[in-house]
Amino acid sequence: MSVDVGQRAIDMFMSLAEGAATAEITFTGGEALLRFPDLTSIVNHLRKKAAEHNIACQLVLKTNGTILSPGIVDFLSEGSWRVVVSIDGTSASHDRNRKDKAGRPTHKTVSHNIAALHEHGVECVASMTVHPDNSSKVASNVRELLQMGLSRIDIGPVYGTVEWSEAKSLQFANSLNEVAVVIREETAKGCCLEIGPLYRESEHVGNALHDIWGCKAGSSHLAFLPDGSISGCSSLAMLIPKFPELVVGNVWKGFDDNALTHLQQLAQERQGGRLECQQCSTKDNCAGGCLAINYATTKNPLQPPSFYCRTISAIPEAWNAAWALDAYESFPTSEPNPSP
């Protein structure tokens, strides 16, 4: 992304956010730190515009964690940054799929850079992507990340580039119960953890999503691409080469009203329009699947893949095990062991 496109994106988003008290701006890619000077120029412009609009901004950087320098550390430690680092747990699990351009493993470098960020007070979140081959190792990988001082961990299965067998998807779903044990043990020690998808304030329990899709793509969420195109979120943006209809405008001409309206209708479609979901016993704890995951796997935005359904269905039981509902009676429960 050029500085010009980045600044135009900021100008457009700040104008759309007029009246908001806060906004979250995420820099992702690709690898945003490959263009660090451009990143700093765009951020400086953002801070100026945010001050003009009286909007407090949370800045988020998504990175593979292989690039760090004293200048980058200083830059991140001086602002209100949250750094989301892709790290998959142990070196064996991480290095299986995360290598550098020369084919070398990256776990040692990423771990060292996370430690450096921690030393300088930079908030770090681990983004743990689970490959089917690692579906039985989720809990052990979580424990490894906790040992590294990462108390915020987002766990998600890889999608769109691999096939999940029934056995592997079941194994991943069952692994959430093992993660629940880790959460229970650590919170008993007084640790404060946020491990997704078993967040303490999870929306996937207590029938919280009854007749609600819940996707914010194209409404409160937007993604700006390097060529100036606009999509509903960064995950949808990655799919534009296959689904060009996901472009809803650009930074020079503004929105394509028809494309934006179509995306918003998909994102907010209720259960009546999601035929695959109507008979599902866990539908009230779900939002019909992530729009991007659906596109990438079933090619139908309203039809989630079976591995997603199985995962969401496993959350209420694991959540109960993690958070000791007898101590949180005010939070509603859902039926145990729902099936997709």
C-alpha positions as MATLAB code, in Angstrom:
seq = 'MSVDVGQRAIDMFMSLAEGAATAEITFTGGEALLRFPDLTSIVNHLRKKAAEHNIACQLVLKTNGTILSPGIVDFLSEGSWRVVVSIDGTSASHDRNRKDKAGRPTHKTVSHNIAALHEHGVECVASMTVHPDNSSKVASNVRELLQMGLSRIDIGPVYGTVEWSEAKSLQFANSLNEVAVVIREETAKGCCLEIGPLYRESEHVGNALHDIWGCKAGSSHLAFLPDGSISGCSSLAMLIPKFPELVVGNVWKGFDDNALTHLQQLAQERQGGRLECQQCSTKDNCAGGCLAINYATTKNPLQPPSFYCRTISAIPEAWNAAWALDAYESFPTSEPNPSP';
ca = [
       0.000    0.000    0.000;
       1.344    3.410   -0.942;
       1.302    6.233    1.571;
      -1.179    8.088   -0.633;
      -3.680    5.217   -0.612;
      -3.187    4.742    3.115;
      -3.849    8.386    3.857;
      -6.930    8.426    1.625;
      -8.217    5.349    3.453;
      -7.688    7.068    6.806;
      -9.433   10.234    5.613;
     -12.421    8.230    4.388;
     -12.714    6.092    7.508;
     -12.405    9.027    9.882;
     -15.122   10.859    7.968;
     -17.398    7.820    8.210;
     -16.623    7.505   11.922;
     -17.593   11.098   12.668;
     -19.268   11.230   16.072;
     -17.723    8.016   17.358;
     -15.762    8.143   20.594;
     -13.378    5.342   19.634;
     -12.195    3.445   16.576;
      -9.901    0.483   16.045;
      -7.457    0.589   13.140;
      -5.683   -2.639   12.185;
      -2.630   -2.862    9.948;
      -2.276   -6.275    8.373;
      -1.148   -7.871    5.128;
       0.917   -9.605    3.946;
       3.498   -8.367    6.395;
       3.029   -4.710    7.262;
       6.498   -4.355    8.802;
       8.108   -4.935    5.411;
       7.002   -1.362    4.661;
       7.774    0.157    8.043;
       8.580    3.720    6.821;
       5.265    3.821    4.941;
       3.485    2.440    7.982;
       4.863    5.221   10.182;
       3.794    7.879    7.658;
       0.243    6.509    7.526;
       0.052    6.258   11.321;
       1.252    9.834   11.758;
      -1.495   10.942    9.367;
      -4.003    8.819   11.290;
      -3.108   10.415   14.604;
      -3.526   13.880   13.127;
      -6.942   13.054   11.664;
      -8.109   11.256   14.814;
      -7.256   14.355   16.852;
      -9.191   16.542   14.418;
     -12.247   14.295   14.749;
     -11.781   13.821   18.520;
     -11.700   10.023   18.128;
      -9.518    7.853   20.367;
      -7.879    5.134   18.279;
      -6.750    1.667   19.303;
      -3.962    0.668   16.923;
      -3.495   -3.008   16.062;
      -0.608   -4.536   14.147;
      -0.903   -8.075   12.797;
       2.510   -9.541   12.092;
       4.252  -12.866   11.603;
       6.733  -11.716   14.241;
       9.897  -12.277   12.215;
      10.781   -8.589   11.765;
      11.842   -6.411   14.681;
      14.379   -3.631   15.142;
      15.060   -1.076   17.896;
      13.225    1.520   15.800;
      10.157   -0.685   15.459;
      10.182   -1.477   19.186;
      10.379    2.221   20.053;
       7.557    3.035   17.626;
       5.265    0.364   19.070;
       6.074    1.143   22.693;
       5.304    4.849   22.269;
       1.742    4.405   20.982;
      -1.398    2.603   22.060;
      -0.546   -0.512   20.082;
      -1.769   -4.069   20.407;
       0.444   -6.451   18.444;
      -1.131   -9.678   17.220;
       1.628  -12.177   16.475;
       1.149  -15.365   14.479;
       2.634  -18.144   16.604;
       1.247  -21.640   16.763;
       2.630  -22.926   20.065;
       5.642  -25.198   20.329;
       8.467  -25.036   17.823;
       7.364  -28.390   16.379;
       3.829  -27.167   15.683;
       4.854  -23.682   14.550;
       7.785  -24.569   12.329;
       5.841  -27.219   10.458;
       4.104  -24.535    8.400;
       5.753  -21.203    9.265;
       9.100  -20.880    7.524;
      10.908  -17.901    6.099;
      11.571  -17.252    2.414;
      14.650  -19.478    2.538;
      12.669  -22.333    4.088;
      14.114  -21.929    7.565;
      12.014  -22.356   10.741;
      10.897  -19.128   12.418;
       9.787  -20.112   15.934;
      13.041  -19.097   17.629;
      12.993  -15.655   15.985;
       9.321  -15.031   16.716;
       9.692  -16.111   20.359;
      12.691  -13.809   20.814;
      10.814  -10.868   19.289;
       7.764  -11.439   21.482;
      10.027  -11.367   24.539;
      11.548   -8.093   23.332;
       8.117   -6.530   22.904;
       7.100   -7.694   26.383;
      10.266   -6.139   27.838;
       9.234   -2.785   26.392;
       5.656   -2.977   27.639;
       4.019   -3.657   24.269;
       0.735   -5.577   24.517;
       0.962   -8.836   22.575;
      -1.738  -11.279   21.508;
      -0.971  -14.716   20.084;
      -2.807  -15.723   16.933;
      -2.671  -19.514   16.891;
      -3.785  -21.061   13.616;
      -4.533  -24.768   13.915;
      -3.632  -26.989   10.984;
      -5.482  -30.330   10.878;
      -2.189  -32.087   11.611;
      -1.985  -30.155   14.901;
      -5.617  -30.668   15.914;
      -4.648  -32.973   18.800;
      -1.965  -30.607   20.117;
      -4.036  -27.491   20.779;
      -3.920  -27.616   24.585;
      -0.176  -28.310   24.720;
       0.408  -25.435   22.321;
      -1.690  -23.149   24.517;
       0.408  -24.124   27.532;
       3.562  -23.279   25.580;
       2.247  -19.818   24.750;
       1.279  -19.219   28.377;
       4.840  -20.086   29.363;
       5.968  -17.345   26.973;
       3.877  -14.821   28.902;
       1.059  -14.641   26.357;
      -2.197  -14.500   28.306;
      -4.304  -13.485   25.295;
      -4.559  -16.213   22.671;
      -6.881  -16.447   19.681;
      -7.306  -20.018   18.439;
      -8.724  -20.655   14.997;
      -8.643  -23.472   12.448;
      -6.978  -22.823    9.106;
      -9.536  -22.648    6.322;
      -9.674  -22.260    2.567;
      -6.294  -23.870    1.875;
      -6.692  -27.301    3.527;
      -9.400  -29.920    3.867;
     -10.692  -30.870    7.299;
     -11.650  -34.532    7.578;
     -14.483  -35.511    9.882;
     -11.995  -37.121   12.264;
      -9.713  -34.070   12.392;
     -12.577  -31.609   12.824;
     -13.948  -33.741   15.682;
     -10.470  -33.842   17.208;
     -10.206  -30.062   17.055;
     -13.646  -29.634   18.609;
     -12.730  -32.034   21.406;
      -9.504  -30.124   21.996;
     -11.568  -27.205   23.279;
     -12.425  -29.284   26.342;
      -8.710  -29.704   26.983;
      -8.195  -25.956   26.596;
     -11.008  -25.469   29.109;
      -9.016  -27.488   31.643;
      -6.037  -25.190   31.081;
      -8.214  -22.110   31.615;
      -9.713  -23.578   34.785;
      -6.286  -24.429   36.188;
      -4.747  -21.063   35.391;
      -7.658  -18.950   36.635;
      -7.583  -20.927   39.880;
      -4.033  -19.630   40.297;
      -5.272  -16.077   39.847;
      -4.212  -15.702   36.238;
      -6.311  -13.511   33.961;
      -6.670  -15.208   30.591;
      -8.445  -14.456   27.345;
      -8.393  -17.526   25.147;
     -10.672  -17.607   22.131;
     -13.064  -19.041   21.307;
     -13.608  -19.758   25.038;
     -13.688  -16.119   26.071;
     -15.307  -15.402   29.424;
     -17.753  -13.092   27.635;
     -18.282  -15.447   24.691;
     -21.279  -14.784   22.480;
     -21.464  -18.484   21.609;
     -23.204  -19.541   24.832;
     -26.511  -18.837   26.484;
     -28.463  -18.547   23.201;
     -27.047  -15.040   22.865;
     -27.264  -15.132   19.061;
     -30.896  -16.138   18.716;
     -32.009  -15.002   15.253;
     -28.963  -12.776   14.909;
     -26.282  -13.025   12.242;
     -23.948  -10.664   14.020;
     -21.438   -9.967   11.219;
     -20.323   -6.324   11.075;
     -18.729   -6.495    7.612;
     -19.615   -3.435    5.604;
     -21.301   -1.683    8.522;
     -18.920   -0.922   11.407;
     -16.057   -2.873    9.757;
     -14.236   -1.974    6.544;
     -10.992   -3.110    4.927;
      -8.841   -1.023    2.576;
      -6.623   -2.872    0.122;
      -3.260   -1.762   -1.304;
      -4.861   -0.803   -4.641;
      -7.432    1.396   -2.884;
     -10.319   -1.052   -3.116;
     -12.666   -1.384   -0.141;
     -14.160   -4.571    1.264;
     -16.191   -5.469    4.332;
     -13.343   -6.899    6.429;
      -9.757   -8.054    6.003;
     -10.773  -11.709    5.657;
     -13.203  -10.913    2.855;
     -10.559   -8.729    1.230;
      -8.278  -11.749    0.856;
     -10.966  -13.455   -1.230;
     -11.475  -10.694   -3.793;
      -9.397  -12.425   -6.537;
     -11.954  -15.261   -6.497;
     -14.994  -13.173   -5.578;
     -14.621   -9.702   -7.127;
     -18.167   -8.854   -6.048;
     -16.741   -8.402   -2.543;
     -15.323   -5.022   -3.603;
     -17.752   -2.382   -2.318;
     -15.905    0.743   -3.456;
     -12.540    2.480   -3.578;
     -10.816    5.395   -1.903;
     -11.083    7.661   -4.963;
     -14.754    7.297   -5.927;
     -16.318    6.149   -2.665;
     -18.814    3.299   -2.300;
     -20.648    1.267   -4.884;
     -24.059    1.498   -3.212;
     -25.415   -1.694   -4.818;
     -22.376   -3.764   -3.836;
     -22.356   -2.377   -0.299;
     -26.088   -2.985    0.171;
     -25.718   -6.563   -1.079;
     -22.858   -7.245    1.342;
     -24.770   -5.756    4.265;
     -27.808   -7.884    3.442;
     -25.673  -11.029    3.462;
     -23.897  -10.016    6.661;
     -27.169   -9.362    8.487;
     -29.219  -12.240    7.071;
     -31.263  -13.901    9.804;
     -31.956  -17.587   10.267;
     -34.819  -17.531    7.804;
     -32.354  -17.015    4.988;
     -29.804  -19.517    6.247;
     -31.417  -22.791    5.248;
     -28.488  -24.916    6.425;
     -28.847  -23.486    9.923;
     -32.584  -23.768   10.541;
     -32.531  -27.326   11.878;
     -29.256  -27.000   13.781;
     -29.600  -27.431   17.545;
     -26.833  -24.912   18.207;
     -28.101  -22.184   15.880;
     -28.945  -19.850   18.781;
     -25.295  -19.937   19.880;
     -24.027  -19.293   16.373;
     -24.137  -16.536   13.802;
     -24.386  -18.781   10.741;
     -20.677  -19.009   10.213;
     -18.083  -16.404    9.315;
     -18.957  -14.867    5.959;
     -15.341  -15.179    4.777;
     -14.990  -18.795    5.936;
     -18.204  -19.674    4.143;
     -17.078  -18.063    0.901;
     -13.648  -19.699    1.099;
     -14.907  -23.211    1.835;
     -18.453  -23.761    0.547;
     -18.444  -20.770   -1.866;
     -21.862  -19.944   -0.429;
     -21.843  -16.997    2.009;
     -24.821  -18.414    3.908;
     -23.582  -22.002    4.207;
     -20.907  -22.726    6.823;
     -18.556  -25.724    6.455;
     -19.088  -28.688    8.729;
     -15.839  -28.131   10.660;
     -17.038  -24.653   11.655;
     -20.398  -26.009   12.806;
     -18.758  -28.725   14.844;
     -16.422  -26.240   16.495;
     -19.176  -23.801   17.464;
     -21.307  -26.673   18.738;
     -18.511  -27.725   21.076;
     -18.084  -24.305   22.678;
     -20.941  -24.289   25.259;
     -19.816  -27.511   26.974;
     -16.170  -26.429   26.968;
     -17.130  -22.946   28.157;
     -19.015  -24.442   31.084;
     -15.977  -26.508   32.012;
     -13.667  -23.492   31.766;
     -15.668  -20.960   33.686;
     -17.370  -22.928   36.485;
     -20.928  -21.808   35.924;
     -21.843  -22.458   39.538;
     -19.745  -19.382   40.291;
     -21.335  -17.344   37.498;
     -25.015  -18.143   37.835;
     -26.039  -14.857   36.247;
     -24.714  -16.025   32.905;
     -27.215  -18.183   30.967;
     -26.382  -21.699   29.911;
     -27.239  -23.573   26.750;
     -28.122  -27.162   26.056;
     -25.137  -29.470   26.555;
     -23.530  -31.300   23.653;
     -25.445  -29.657   20.792;
     -24.820  -31.213   17.405;
     -24.488  -29.380   14.112;
];
